[in-house]
Amino acid sequence: MKIRPLHDRILVQRIEEEQRTESGIIIPDTAKEKPIMGKVIAVGDGRLLENGQRQPLTVKEGDKILFSKYAGTEIKIKGEEYLIMREDDVLAIIEE
């Protein structure tokens, strides 16, 4: 199944954080917070402007991003969890 987000929306897969602290303590699932880092899987074709033109998105497929904690809508596709969110919910692109 292939999903193509509409307009200024993006499809993101969360990147799980390390389950241990630097000192080696294992963090239980109940104490972990949802990751705020993810990988962009698919992007829409851009925001529709008032003059009828499309403004392309800044993020692109494959980008690693930071987003707000409660951003987007969670969906499940073939057992995998994803988020669909607006580009406005992206706080930063991680460049390595």
PDB file of N, CA, C and O in Angstrom:
ATOM      1  N   MET A   1       0.850  -1.175   0.000  1.00  0.00           N
ATOM      2  CA  MET A   1       0.000   0.000   0.000  1.00  0.00           C
ATOM      3  C   MET A   1       0.897   1.240   0.000  1.00  0.00           C
ATOM      4  O   MET A   1       1.886   1.302   0.730  1.00  0.00           O
ATOM      5  N   LYS A   2       0.547   2.201  -0.809  1.00  0.00           N
ATOM      6  CA  LYS A   2       1.304   3.438  -0.881  1.00  0.00           C
ATOM      7  C   LYS A   2       0.392   4.589  -0.469  1.00  0.00           C
ATOM      8  O   LYS A   2      -0.747   4.684  -0.925  1.00  0.00           O
ATOM      9  N   ILE A   3       0.903   5.460   0.397  1.00  0.00           N
ATOM     10  CA  ILE A   3       0.127   6.611   0.858  1.00  0.00           C
ATOM     11  C   ILE A   3       0.813   7.877   0.388  1.00  0.00           C
ATOM     12  O   ILE A   3       2.022   8.042   0.550  1.00  0.00           O
ATOM     13  N   ARG A   4       0.030   8.768  -0.196  1.00  0.00           N
ATOM     14  CA  ARG A   4       0.539  10.071  -0.633  1.00  0.00           C
ATOM     15  C   ARG A   4      -0.240  11.140   0.118  1.00  0.00           C
ATOM     16  O   ARG A   4      -1.428  11.335  -0.139  1.00  0.00           O
ATOM     17  N   PRO A   5       0.425  11.840   1.053  1.00  0.00           N
ATOM     18  CA  PRO A   5      -0.267  12.895   1.797  1.00  0.00           C
ATOM     19  C   PRO A   5      -0.732  14.018   0.867  1.00  0.00           C
ATOM     20  O   PRO A   5      -0.141  14.248  -0.188  1.00  0.00           O
ATOM     21  N   LEU A   6      -1.784  14.701   1.266  1.00  0.00           N
ATOM     22  CA  LEU A   6      -2.322  15.790   0.475  1.00  0.00           C
ATOM     23  C   LEU A   6      -1.768  17.131   0.936  1.00  0.00           C
ATOM     24  O   LEU A   6      -1.447  17.319   2.110  1.00  0.00           O
ATOM     25  N   HIS A   7      -1.663  18.046   0.001  1.00  0.00           N
ATOM     26  CA  HIS A   7      -1.303  19.452   0.234  1.00  0.00           C
ATOM     27  C   HIS A   7      -0.027  19.602   1.061  1.00  0.00           C
ATOM     28  O   HIS A   7       1.031  19.141   0.632  1.00  0.00           O
ATOM     29  N   ASP A   8      -0.098  20.240   2.244  1.00  0.00           N
ATOM     30  CA  ASP A   8       1.106  20.523   3.034  1.00  0.00           C
ATOM     31  C   ASP A   8       1.309  19.504   4.158  1.00  0.00           C
ATOM     32  O   ASP A   8       1.913  19.823   5.182  1.00  0.00           O
ATOM     33  N   ARG A   9       0.812  18.294   3.971  1.00  0.00           N
ATOM     34  CA  ARG A   9       0.958  17.260   4.991  1.00  0.00           C
ATOM     35  C   ARG A   9       2.115  16.330   4.644  1.00  0.00           C
ATOM     36  O   ARG A   9       2.491  16.180   3.481  1.00  0.00           O
ATOM     37  N   ILE A  10       2.671  15.706   5.692  1.00  0.00           N
ATOM     38  CA  ILE A  10       3.769  14.766   5.502  1.00  0.00           C
ATOM     39  C   ILE A  10       3.483  13.492   6.301  1.00  0.00           C
ATOM     40  O   ILE A  10       2.781  13.526   7.312  1.00  0.00           O
ATOM     41  N   LEU A  11       4.035  12.373   5.835  1.00  0.00           N
ATOM     42  CA  LEU A  11       3.935  11.091   6.523  1.00  0.00           C
ATOM     43  C   LEU A  11       5.272  10.838   7.198  1.00  0.00           C
ATOM     44  O   LEU A  11       6.314  10.851   6.542  1.00  0.00           O
ATOM     45  N   VAL A  12       5.247  10.605   8.522  1.00  0.00           N
ATOM     46  CA  VAL A  12       6.467  10.488   9.316  1.00  0.00           C
ATOM     47  C   VAL A  12       6.451   9.179  10.086  1.00  0.00           C
ATOM     48  O   VAL A  12       5.417   8.769  10.613  1.00  0.00           O
ATOM     49  N   GLN A  13       7.610   8.524  10.147  1.00  0.00           N
ATOM     50  CA  GLN A  13       7.779   7.355  11.000  1.00  0.00           C
ATOM     51  C   GLN A  13       8.675   7.774  12.162  1.00  0.00           C
ATOM     52  O   GLN A  13       9.775   8.289  11.962  1.00  0.00           O
ATOM     53  N   ARG A  14       8.181   7.540  13.384  1.00  0.00           N
ATOM     54  CA  ARG A  14       8.953   7.925  14.578  1.00  0.00           C
ATOM     55  C   ARG A  14      10.253   7.136  14.640  1.00  0.00           C
ATOM     56  O   ARG A  14      10.310   5.971  14.248  1.00  0.00           O
ATOM     57  N   ILE A  15      11.296   7.793  15.140  1.00  0.00           N
ATOM     58  CA  ILE A  15      12.576   7.140  15.400  1.00  0.00           C
ATOM     59  C   ILE A  15      12.645   6.912  16.900  1.00  0.00           C
ATOM     60  O   ILE A  15      12.648   7.865  17.680  1.00  0.00           O
ATOM     61  N   GLU A  16      12.699   5.652  17.300  1.00  0.00           N
ATOM     62  CA  GLU A  16      12.731   5.306  18.723  1.00  0.00           C
ATOM     63  C   GLU A  16      14.051   5.737  19.342  1.00  0.00           C
ATOM     64  O   GLU A  16      15.115   5.600  18.738  1.00  0.00           O
ATOM     65  N   GLU A  17      13.961   6.258  20.550  1.00  0.00           N
ATOM     66  CA  GLU A  17      15.146   6.682  21.277  1.00  0.00           C
ATOM     67  C   GLU A  17      15.762   5.507  22.012  1.00  0.00           C
ATOM     68  O   GLU A  17      15.139   4.455  22.159  1.00  0.00           O
ATOM     69  N   GLU A  18      16.990   5.694  22.471  1.00  0.00           N
ATOM     70  CA  GLU A  18      17.709   4.677  23.231  1.00  0.00           C
ATOM     71  C   GLU A  18      16.927   4.307  24.479  1.00  0.00           C
ATOM     72  O   GLU A  18      16.370   5.184  25.139  1.00  0.00           O
ATOM     73  N   GLN A  19      16.875   3.034  24.810  1.00  0.00           N
ATOM     74  CA  GLN A  19      16.112   2.560  25.954  1.00  0.00           C
ATOM     75  C   GLN A  19      16.937   2.498  27.229  1.00  0.00           C
ATOM     76  O   GLN A  19      16.443   2.038  28.259  1.00  0.00           O
ATOM     77  N   ARG A  20      18.169   2.948  27.182  1.00  0.00           N
ATOM     78  CA  ARG A  20      19.037   2.983  28.362  1.00  0.00           C
ATOM     79  C   ARG A  20      19.567   4.395  28.555  1.00  0.00           C
ATOM     80  O   ARG A  20      19.729   5.154  27.599  1.00  0.00           O
ATOM     81  N   THR A  21      19.831   4.728  29.805  1.00  0.00           N
ATOM     82  CA  THR A  21      20.474   6.005  30.091  1.00  0.00           C
ATOM     83  C   THR A  21      21.971   5.839  29.861  1.00  0.00           C
ATOM     84  O   THR A  21      22.455   4.730  29.632  1.00  0.00           O
ATOM     85  N   GLU A  22      22.693   6.945  29.924  1.00  0.00           N
ATOM     86  CA  GLU A  22      24.139   6.871  29.724  1.00  0.00           C
ATOM     87  C   GLU A  22      24.824   6.026  30.785  1.00  0.00           C
ATOM     88  O   GLU A  22      25.876   5.441  30.525  1.00  0.00           O
ATOM     89  N   SER A  23      24.245   5.953  31.977  1.00  0.00           N
ATOM     90  CA  SER A  23      24.838   5.151  33.049  1.00  0.00           C
ATOM     91  C   SER A  23      24.439   3.677  32.971  1.00  0.00           C
ATOM     92  O   SER A  23      24.876   2.878  33.798  1.00  0.00           O
ATOM     93  N   GLY A  24      23.610   3.305  31.984  1.00  0.00           N
ATOM     94  CA  GLY A  24      23.261   1.912  31.776  1.00  0.00           C
ATOM     95  C   GLY A  24      21.930   1.480  32.366  1.00  0.00           C
ATOM     96  O   GLY A  24      21.586   0.300  32.309  1.00  0.00           O
ATOM     97  N   ILE A  25      21.177   2.411  32.931  1.00  0.00           N
ATOM     98  CA  ILE A  25      19.876   2.075  33.505  1.00  0.00           C
ATOM     99  C   ILE A  25      18.863   1.898  32.383  1.00  0.00           C
ATOM    100  O   ILE A  25      18.751   2.745  31.497  1.00  0.00           O
ATOM    101  N   ILE A  26      18.130   0.795  32.427  1.00  0.00           N
ATOM    102  CA  ILE A  26      17.108   0.523  31.403  1.00  0.00           C
ATOM    103  C   ILE A  26      15.829   1.270  31.769  1.00  0.00           C
ATOM    104  O   ILE A  26      15.357   1.191  32.903  1.00  0.00           O
ATOM    105  N   ILE A  27      15.277   1.993  30.802  1.00  0.00           N
ATOM    106  CA  ILE A  27      14.056   2.762  31.021  1.00  0.00           C
ATOM    107  C   ILE A  27      12.857   1.886  30.657  1.00  0.00           C
ATOM    108  O   ILE A  27      12.770   1.411  29.525  1.00  0.00           O
ATOM    109  N   PRO A  28      11.926   1.662  31.597  1.00  0.00           N
ATOM    110  CA  PRO A  28      10.748   0.843  31.277  1.00  0.00           C
ATOM    111  C   PRO A  28       9.807   1.574  30.320  1.00  0.00           C
ATOM    112  O   PRO A  28       9.812   2.803  30.248  1.00  0.00           O
ATOM    113  N   ASP A  29       9.001   0.806  29.589  1.00  0.00           N
ATOM    114  CA  ASP A  29       8.068   1.387  28.615  1.00  0.00           C
ATOM    115  C   ASP A  29       7.111   2.384  29.247  1.00  0.00           C
ATOM    116  O   ASP A  29       6.731   3.365  28.608  1.00  0.00           O
ATOM    117  N   THR A  30       6.718   2.149  30.487  1.00  0.00           N
ATOM    118  CA  THR A  30       5.751   3.036  31.137  1.00  0.00           C
ATOM    119  C   THR A  30       6.340   4.409  31.444  1.00  0.00           C
ATOM    120  O   THR A  30       5.595   5.376  31.599  1.00  0.00           O
ATOM    121  N   ALA A  31       7.659   4.506  31.533  1.00  0.00           N
ATOM    122  CA  ALA A  31       8.302   5.781  31.868  1.00  0.00           C
ATOM    123  C   ALA A  31       8.790   6.521  30.632  1.00  0.00           C
ATOM    124  O   ALA A  31       9.191   7.681  30.723  1.00  0.00           O
ATOM    125  N   LYS A  32       8.759   5.860  29.474  1.00  0.00           N
ATOM    126  CA  LYS A  32       9.259   6.498  28.252  1.00  0.00           C
ATOM    127  C   LYS A  32       8.225   7.458  27.681  1.00  0.00           C
ATOM    128  O   LYS A  32       7.019   7.224  27.753  1.00  0.00           O
ATOM    129  N   GLU A  33       8.733   8.536  27.117  1.00  0.00           N
ATOM    130  CA  GLU A  33       7.861   9.476  26.412  1.00  0.00           C
ATOM    131  C   GLU A  33       7.892   9.152  24.927  1.00  0.00           C
ATOM    132  O   GLU A  33       8.811   8.491  24.444  1.00  0.00           O
ATOM    133  N   LYS A  34       6.891   9.618  24.218  1.00  0.00           N
ATOM    134  CA  LYS A  34       6.860   9.394  22.786  1.00  0.00           C
ATOM    135  C   LYS A  34       8.020  10.152  22.137  1.00  0.00           C
ATOM    136  O   LYS A  34       8.303  11.290  22.511  1.00  0.00           O
ATOM    137  N   PRO A  35       8.687   9.529  21.172  1.00  0.00           N
ATOM    138  CA  PRO A  35       9.796  10.212  20.506  1.00  0.00           C
ATOM    139  C   PRO A  35       9.303  11.439  19.737  1.00  0.00           C
ATOM    140  O   PRO A  35       8.196  11.444  19.199  1.00  0.00           O
ATOM    141  N   ILE A  36      10.127  12.457  19.694  1.00  0.00           N
ATOM    142  CA  ILE A  36       9.793  13.669  18.942  1.00  0.00           C
ATOM    143  C   ILE A  36      10.693  13.809  17.722  1.00  0.00           C
ATOM    144  O   ILE A  36      10.803  14.885  17.133  1.00  0.00           O
ATOM    145  N   MET A  37      11.336  12.702  17.352  1.00  0.00           N
ATOM    146  CA  MET A  37      12.192  12.683  16.184  1.00  0.00           C
ATOM    147  C   MET A  37      11.633  11.649  15.217  1.00  0.00           C
ATOM    148  O   MET A  37      11.138  10.605  15.641  1.00  0.00           O
ATOM    149  N   GLY A  38      11.710  11.932  13.934  1.00  0.00           N
ATOM    150  CA  GLY A  38      11.186  10.984  12.970  1.00  0.00           C
ATOM    151  C   GLY A  38      11.823  11.137  11.601  1.00  0.00           C
ATOM    152  O   GLY A  38      12.598  12.060  11.351  1.00  0.00           O
ATOM    153  N   LYS A  39      11.479  10.215  10.728  1.00  0.00           N
ATOM    154  CA  LYS A  39      11.962  10.220   9.350  1.00  0.00           C
ATOM    155  C   LYS A  39      10.775  10.454   8.429  1.00  0.00           C
ATOM    156  O   LYS A  39       9.736   9.808   8.569  1.00  0.00           O
ATOM    157  N   VAL A  40      10.929  11.375   7.492  1.00  0.00           N
ATOM    158  CA  VAL A  40       9.865  11.696   6.542  1.00  0.00           C
ATOM    159  C   VAL A  40       9.791  10.579   5.499  1.00  0.00           C
ATOM    160  O   VAL A  40      10.768  10.294   4.807  1.00  0.00           O
ATOM    161  N   ILE A  41       8.624   9.956   5.399  1.00  0.00           N
ATOM    162  CA  ILE A  41       8.416   8.847   4.472  1.00  0.00           C
ATOM    163  C   ILE A  41       7.822   9.346   3.151  1.00  0.00           C
ATOM    164  O   ILE A  41       8.216   8.885   2.080  1.00  0.00           O
ATOM    165  N   ALA A  42       6.886  10.280   3.226  1.00  0.00           N
ATOM    166  CA  ALA A  42       6.241  10.821   2.021  1.00  0.00           C
ATOM    167  C   ALA A  42       5.799  12.252   2.291  1.00  0.00           C
ATOM    168  O   ALA A  42       5.535  12.619   3.436  1.00  0.00           O
ATOM    169  N   VAL A  43       5.718  13.060   1.236  1.00  0.00           N
ATOM    170  CA  VAL A  43       5.290  14.460   1.368  1.00  0.00           C
ATOM    171  C   VAL A  43       4.184  14.759   0.362  1.00  0.00           C
ATOM    172  O   VAL A  43       4.090  14.127  -0.690  1.00  0.00           O
ATOM    173  N   GLY A  44       3.354  15.733   0.708  1.00  0.00           N
ATOM    174  CA  GLY A  44       2.310  16.194  -0.205  1.00  0.00           C
ATOM    175  C   GLY A  44       2.900  17.090  -1.283  1.00  0.00           C
ATOM    176  O   GLY A  44       4.111  17.311  -1.327  1.00  0.00           O
ATOM    177  N   ASP A  45       2.036  17.602  -2.152  1.00  0.00           N
ATOM    178  CA  ASP A  45       2.511  18.416  -3.273  1.00  0.00           C
ATOM    179  C   ASP A  45       2.631  19.896  -2.954  1.00  0.00           C
ATOM    180  O   ASP A  45       2.960  20.682  -3.842  1.00  0.00           O
ATOM    181  N   GLY A  46       2.376  20.298  -1.724  1.00  0.00           N
ATOM    182  CA  GLY A  46       2.581  21.690  -1.324  1.00  0.00           C
ATOM    183  C   GLY A  46       1.308  22.399  -0.953  1.00  0.00           C
ATOM    184  O   GLY A  46       0.203  21.951  -1.259  1.00  0.00           O
ATOM    185  N   ARG A  47       1.491  23.521  -0.282  1.00  0.00           N
ATOM    186  CA  ARG A  47       0.365  24.346   0.170  1.00  0.00           C
ATOM    187  C   ARG A  47      -0.210  25.123  -1.016  1.00  0.00           C
ATOM    188  O   ARG A  47       0.532  25.669  -1.833  1.00  0.00           O
ATOM    189  N   LEU A  48      -1.531  25.165  -1.098  1.00  0.00           N
ATOM    190  CA  LEU A  48      -2.211  25.917  -2.145  1.00  0.00           C
ATOM    191  C   LEU A  48      -2.336  27.374  -1.697  1.00  0.00           C
ATOM    192  O   LEU A  48      -2.969  27.663  -0.682  1.00  0.00           O
ATOM    193  N   LEU A  49      -1.742  28.271  -2.442  1.00  0.00           N
ATOM    194  CA  LEU A  49      -1.770  29.693  -2.115  1.00  0.00           C
ATOM    195  C   LEU A  49      -3.054  30.339  -2.639  1.00  0.00           C
ATOM    196  O   LEU A  49      -3.769  29.754  -3.452  1.00  0.00           O
ATOM    197  N   GLU A  50      -3.335  31.549  -2.163  1.00  0.00           N
ATOM    198  CA  GLU A  50      -4.561  32.250  -2.569  1.00  0.00           C
ATOM    199  C   GLU A  50      -4.605  32.539  -4.063  1.00  0.00           C
ATOM    200  O   GLU A  50      -5.687  32.629  -4.643  1.00  0.00           O
ATOM    201  N   ASN A  51      -3.438  32.688  -4.696  1.00  0.00           N
ATOM    202  CA  ASN A  51      -3.401  32.981  -6.130  1.00  0.00           C
ATOM    203  C   ASN A  51      -3.500  31.707  -6.985  1.00  0.00           C
ATOM    204  O   ASN A  51      -3.416  31.778  -8.211  1.00  0.00           O
ATOM    205  N   GLY A  52      -3.678  30.538  -6.338  1.00  0.00           N
ATOM    206  CA  GLY A  52      -3.857  29.292  -7.074  1.00  0.00           C
ATOM    207  C   GLY A  52      -2.578  28.514  -7.309  1.00  0.00           C
ATOM    208  O   GLY A  52      -2.633  27.384  -7.794  1.00  0.00           O
ATOM    209  N   GLN A  53      -1.430  29.083  -6.980  1.00  0.00           N
ATOM    210  CA  GLN A  53      -0.160  28.384  -7.169  1.00  0.00           C
ATOM    211  C   GLN A  53       0.145  27.511  -5.960  1.00  0.00           C
ATOM    212  O   GLN A  53      -0.434  27.696  -4.889  1.00  0.00           O
ATOM    213  N   ARG A  54       1.051  26.566  -6.135  1.00  0.00           N
ATOM    214  CA  ARG A  54       1.484  25.669  -5.056  1.00  0.00           C
ATOM    215  C   ARG A  54       2.830  26.137  -4.512  1.00  0.00           C
ATOM    216  O   ARG A  54       3.747  26.447  -5.271  1.00  0.00           O
ATOM    217  N   GLN A  55       2.931  26.182  -3.186  1.00  0.00           N
ATOM    218  CA  GLN A  55       4.204  26.477  -2.542  1.00  0.00           C
ATOM    219  C   GLN A  55       4.816  25.139  -2.143  1.00  0.00           C
ATOM    220  O   GLN A  55       4.247  24.434  -1.309  1.00  0.00           O
ATOM    221  N   PRO A  56       5.968  24.769  -2.720  1.00  0.00           N
ATOM    222  CA  PRO A  56       6.562  23.467  -2.391  1.00  0.00           C
ATOM    223  C   PRO A  56       6.972  23.383  -0.923  1.00  0.00           C
ATOM    224  O   PRO A  56       7.237  24.402  -0.286  1.00  0.00           O
ATOM    225  N   LEU A  57       7.021  22.168  -0.395  1.00  0.00           N
ATOM    226  CA  LEU A  57       7.385  21.957   0.997  1.00  0.00           C
ATOM    227  C   LEU A  57       8.898  22.064   1.187  1.00  0.00           C
ATOM    228  O   LEU A  57       9.673  21.793   0.269  1.00  0.00           O
ATOM    229  N   THR A  58       9.300  22.458   2.383  1.00  0.00           N
ATOM    230  CA  THR A  58      10.718  22.564   2.722  1.00  0.00           C
ATOM    231  C   THR A  58      11.302  21.183   2.996  1.00  0.00           C
ATOM    232  O   THR A  58      12.430  20.893   2.599  1.00  0.00           O
ATOM    233  N   VAL A  59      10.535  20.330   3.676  1.00  0.00           N
ATOM    234  CA  VAL A  59      11.017  18.975   3.974  1.00  0.00           C
ATOM    235  C   VAL A  59      10.827  18.079   2.762  1.00  0.00           C
ATOM    236  O   VAL A  59       9.960  18.315   1.921  1.00  0.00           O
ATOM    237  N   LYS A  60      11.658  17.045   2.693  1.00  0.00           N
ATOM    238  CA  LYS A  60      11.553  16.090   1.584  1.00  0.00           C
ATOM    239  C   LYS A  60      11.685  14.674   2.126  1.00  0.00           C
ATOM    240  O   LYS A  60      12.097  14.481   3.270  1.00  0.00           O
ATOM    241  N   GLU A  61      11.346  13.708   1.329  1.00  0.00           N
ATOM    242  CA  GLU A  61      11.425  12.314   1.744  1.00  0.00           C
ATOM    243  C   GLU A  61      12.846  11.989   2.192  1.00  0.00           C
ATOM    244  O   GLU A  61      13.820  12.383   1.549  1.00  0.00           O
ATOM    245  N   GLY A  62      12.950  11.261   3.311  1.00  0.00           N
ATOM    246  CA  GLY A  62      14.251  10.860   3.828  1.00  0.00           C
ATOM    247  C   GLY A  62      14.824  11.792   4.884  1.00  0.00           C
ATOM    248  O   GLY A  62      15.763  11.419   5.586  1.00  0.00           O
ATOM    249  N   ASP A  63      14.270  13.013   5.012  1.00  0.00           N
ATOM    250  CA  ASP A  63      14.757  13.958   6.029  1.00  0.00           C
ATOM    251  C   ASP A  63      14.463  13.428   7.428  1.00  0.00           C
ATOM    252  O   ASP A  63      13.423  12.814   7.668  1.00  0.00           O
ATOM    253  N   LYS A  64      15.405  13.679   8.358  1.00  0.00           N
ATOM    254  CA  LYS A  64      15.150  13.426   9.779  1.00  0.00           C
ATOM    255  C   LYS A  64      14.698  14.746  10.377  1.00  0.00           C
ATOM    256  O   LYS A  64      15.320  15.785  10.153  1.00  0.00           O
ATOM    257  N   ILE A  65      13.608  14.701  11.142  1.00  0.00           N
ATOM    258  CA  ILE A  65      13.020  15.931  11.659  1.00  0.00           C
ATOM    259  C   ILE A  65      12.742  15.846  13.155  1.00  0.00           C
ATOM    260  O   ILE A  65      12.663  14.759  13.729  1.00  0.00           O
ATOM    261  N   LEU A  66      12.595  17.014  13.772  1.00  0.00           N
ATOM    262  CA  LEU A  66      12.080  17.143  15.126  1.00  0.00           C
ATOM    263  C   LEU A  66      10.699  17.769  15.014  1.00  0.00           C
ATOM    264  O   LEU A  66      10.490  18.689  14.224  1.00  0.00           O
ATOM    265  N   PHE A  67       9.756  17.267  15.808  1.00  0.00           N
ATOM    266  CA  PHE A  67       8.405  17.817  15.751  1.00  0.00           C
ATOM    267  C   PHE A  67       7.861  17.940  17.160  1.00  0.00           C
ATOM    268  O   PHE A  67       8.403  17.356  18.099  1.00  0.00           O
ATOM    269  N   SER A  68       6.793  18.698  17.303  1.00  0.00           N
ATOM    270  CA  SER A  68       6.213  18.903  18.624  1.00  0.00           C
ATOM    271  C   SER A  68       5.628  17.601  19.162  1.00  0.00           C
ATOM    272  O   SER A  68       5.228  16.723  18.397  1.00  0.00           O
ATOM    273  N   LYS A  69       5.586  17.489  20.472  1.00  0.00           N
ATOM    274  CA  LYS A  69       5.237  16.250  21.166  1.00  0.00           C
ATOM    275  C   LYS A  69       3.879  15.684  20.757  1.00  0.00           C
ATOM    276  O   LYS A  69       3.743  14.471  20.591  1.00  0.00           O
ATOM    277  N   TYR A  70       2.889  16.530  20.596  1.00  0.00           N
ATOM    278  CA  TYR A  70       1.535  16.052  20.295  1.00  0.00           C
ATOM    279  C   TYR A  70       1.122  16.349  18.857  1.00  0.00           C
ATOM    280  O   TYR A  70      -0.069  16.466  18.566  1.00  0.00           O
ATOM    281  N   ALA A  71       2.084  16.472  17.969  1.00  0.00           N
ATOM    282  CA  ALA A  71       1.797  16.803  16.574  1.00  0.00           C
ATOM    283  C   ALA A  71       1.229  15.608  15.823  1.00  0.00           C
ATOM    284  O   ALA A  71       1.554  14.458  16.119  1.00  0.00           O
ATOM    285  N   GLY A  72       0.394  15.895  14.864  1.00  0.00           N
ATOM    286  CA  GLY A  72      -0.060  14.896  13.921  1.00  0.00           C
ATOM    287  C   GLY A  72      -1.124  13.939  14.417  1.00  0.00           C
ATOM    288  O   GLY A  72      -1.569  13.987  15.564  1.00  0.00           O
ATOM    289  N   THR A  73      -1.512  13.071  13.501  1.00  0.00           N
ATOM    290  CA  THR A  73      -2.502  12.029  13.748  1.00  0.00           C
ATOM    291  C   THR A  73      -1.822  10.687  13.568  1.00  0.00           C
ATOM    292  O   THR A  73      -1.212  10.430  12.531  1.00  0.00           O
ATOM    293  N   GLU A  74      -1.924   9.828  14.574  1.00  0.00           N
ATOM    294  CA  GLU A  74      -1.296   8.512  14.498  1.00  0.00           C
ATOM    295  C   GLU A  74      -2.147   7.579  13.644  1.00  0.00           C
ATOM    296  O   GLU A  74      -3.371   7.536  13.769  1.00  0.00           O
ATOM    297  N   ILE A  75      -1.466   6.832  12.770  1.00  0.00           N
ATOM    298  CA  ILE A  75      -2.132   5.822  11.950  1.00  0.00           C
ATOM    299  C   ILE A  75      -1.283   4.561  11.958  1.00  0.00           C
ATOM    300  O   ILE A  75      -0.092   4.608  12.264  1.00  0.00           O
ATOM    301  N   LYS A  76      -1.900   3.430  11.619  1.00  0.00           N
ATOM    302  CA  LYS A  76      -1.196   2.168  11.551  1.00  0.00           C
ATOM    303  C   LYS A  76      -1.378   1.587  10.159  1.00  0.00           C
ATOM    304  O   LYS A  76      -2.498   1.471   9.664  1.00  0.00           O
ATOM    305  N   ILE A  77      -0.260   1.222   9.531  1.00  0.00           N
ATOM    306  CA  ILE A  77      -0.295   0.626   8.194  1.00  0.00           C
ATOM    307  C   ILE A  77       0.525  -0.657   8.242  1.00  0.00           C
ATOM    308  O   ILE A  77       1.729  -0.621   8.495  1.00  0.00           O
ATOM    309  N   LYS A  78      -0.123  -1.778   8.001  1.00  0.00           N
ATOM    310  CA  LYS A  78       0.533  -3.089   8.020  1.00  0.00           C
ATOM    311  C   LYS A  78       1.362  -3.287   9.285  1.00  0.00           C
ATOM    312  O   LYS A  78       2.495  -3.764   9.215  1.00  0.00           O
ATOM    313  N   GLY A  79       0.808  -2.925  10.437  1.00  0.00           N
ATOM    314  CA  GLY A  79       1.478  -3.130  11.705  1.00  0.00           C
ATOM    315  C   GLY A  79       2.499  -2.069  12.084  1.00  0.00           C
ATOM    316  O   GLY A  79       3.006  -2.088  13.206  1.00  0.00           O
ATOM    317  N   GLU A  80       2.812  -1.151  11.190  1.00  0.00           N
ATOM    318  CA  GLU A  80       3.768  -0.078  11.452  1.00  0.00           C
ATOM    319  C   GLU A  80       3.010   1.187  11.829  1.00  0.00           C
ATOM    320  O   GLU A  80       1.974   1.498  11.241  1.00  0.00           O
ATOM    321  N   GLU A  81       3.535   1.921  12.821  1.00  0.00           N
ATOM    322  CA  GLU A  81       2.904   3.163  13.242  1.00  0.00           C
ATOM    323  C   GLU A  81       3.541   4.357  12.542  1.00  0.00           C
ATOM    324  O   GLU A  81       4.763   4.444  12.425  1.00  0.00           O
ATOM    325  N   TYR A  82       2.701   5.269  12.083  1.00  0.00           N
ATOM    326  CA  TYR A  82       3.134   6.483  11.399  1.00  0.00           C
ATOM    327  C   TYR A  82       2.357   7.674  11.946  1.00  0.00           C
ATOM    328  O   TYR A  82       1.374   7.519  12.670  1.00  0.00           O
ATOM    329  N   LEU A  83       2.818   8.861  11.584  1.00  0.00           N
ATOM    330  CA  LEU A  83       2.109  10.098  11.885  1.00  0.00           C
ATOM    331  C   LEU A  83       1.863  10.831  10.582  1.00  0.00           C
ATOM    332  O   LEU A  83       2.724  10.860   9.703  1.00  0.00           O
ATOM    333  N   ILE A  84       0.690  11.422  10.460  1.00  0.00           N
ATOM    334  CA  ILE A  84       0.440  12.362   9.366  1.00  0.00           C
ATOM    335  C   ILE A  84       0.306  13.722  10.028  1.00  0.00           C
ATOM    336  O   ILE A  84      -0.528  13.915  10.913  1.00  0.00           O
ATOM    337  N   MET A  85       1.142  14.670   9.590  1.00  0.00           N
ATOM    338  CA  MET A  85       1.134  15.998  10.200  1.00  0.00           C
ATOM    339  C   MET A  85       1.346  17.063   9.142  1.00  0.00           C
ATOM    340  O   MET A  85       1.783  16.781   8.026  1.00  0.00           O
ATOM    341  N   ARG A  86       1.031  18.283   9.514  1.00  0.00           N
ATOM    342  CA  ARG A  86       1.289  19.414   8.630  1.00  0.00           C
ATOM    343  C   ARG A  86       2.758  19.808   8.736  1.00  0.00           C
ATOM    344  O   ARG A  86       3.404  19.586   9.760  1.00  0.00           O
ATOM    345  N   GLU A  87       3.263  20.385   7.678  1.00  0.00           N
ATOM    346  CA  GLU A  87       4.658  20.831   7.702  1.00  0.00           C
ATOM    347  C   GLU A  87       4.878  21.870   8.805  1.00  0.00           C
ATOM    348  O   GLU A  87       5.988  21.984   9.326  1.00  0.00           O
ATOM    349  N   ASP A  88       3.849  22.622   9.163  1.00  0.00           N
ATOM    350  CA  ASP A  88       3.958  23.625  10.228  1.00  0.00           C
ATOM    351  C   ASP A  88       4.304  23.003  11.579  1.00  0.00           C
ATOM    352  O   ASP A  88       4.838  23.691  12.449  1.00  0.00           O
ATOM    353  N   ASP A  89       4.005  21.695  11.776  1.00  0.00           N
ATOM    354  CA  ASP A  89       4.311  21.026  13.030  1.00  0.00           C
ATOM    355  C   ASP A  89       5.785  20.635  13.144  1.00  0.00           C
ATOM    356  O   ASP A  89       6.235  20.244  14.221  1.00  0.00           O
ATOM    357  N   VAL A  90       6.538  20.733  12.055  1.00  0.00           N
ATOM    358  CA  VAL A  90       7.956  20.391  12.075  1.00  0.00           C
ATOM    359  C   VAL A  90       8.724  21.553  12.696  1.00  0.00           C
ATOM    360  O   VAL A  90       8.596  22.699  12.266  1.00  0.00           O
ATOM    361  N   LEU A  91       9.525  21.238  13.717  1.00  0.00           N
ATOM    362  CA  LEU A  91      10.307  22.260  14.403  1.00  0.00           C
ATOM    363  C   LEU A  91      11.670  22.461  13.757  1.00  0.00           C
ATOM    364  O   LEU A  91      12.169  23.585  13.697  1.00  0.00           O
ATOM    365  N   ALA A  92      12.281  21.371  13.271  1.00  0.00           N
ATOM    366  CA  ALA A  92      13.626  21.471  12.699  1.00  0.00           C
ATOM    367  C   ALA A  92      13.918  20.252  11.827  1.00  0.00           C
ATOM    368  O   ALA A  92      13.321  19.190  11.996  1.00  0.00           O
ATOM    369  N   ILE A  93      14.846  20.429  10.897  1.00  0.00           N
ATOM    370  CA  ILE A  93      15.381  19.321  10.097  1.00  0.00           C
ATOM    371  C   ILE A  93      16.762  19.024  10.675  1.00  0.00           C
ATOM    372  O   ILE A  93      17.575  19.930  10.859  1.00  0.00           O
ATOM    373  N   ILE A  94      17.018  17.750  10.957  1.00  0.00           N
ATOM    374  CA  ILE A  94      18.307  17.335  11.520  1.00  0.00           C
ATOM    375  C   ILE A  94      19.275  17.060  10.382  1.00  0.00           C
ATOM    376  O   ILE A  94      19.033  16.198   9.537  1.00  0.00           O
ATOM    377  N   GLU A  95      20.354  17.789  10.372  1.00  0.00           N
ATOM    378  CA  GLU A  95      21.386  17.587   9.339  1.00  0.00           C
ATOM    379  C   GLU A  95      22.583  16.903   9.971  1.00  0.00           C
ATOM    380  O   GLU A  95      23.111  17.363  10.983  1.00  0.00           O
ATOM    381  N   GLU A  96      23.004  15.815   9.375  1.00  0.00           N
ATOM    382  CA  GLU A  96      24.131  15.054   9.933  1.00  0.00           C
ATOM    383  C   GLU A  96      25.338  15.174   9.072  1.00  0.00           C
ATOM    384  O   GLU A  96      26.380  14.600   9.386  1.00  0.00           O
TER     385      GLU A  96
END
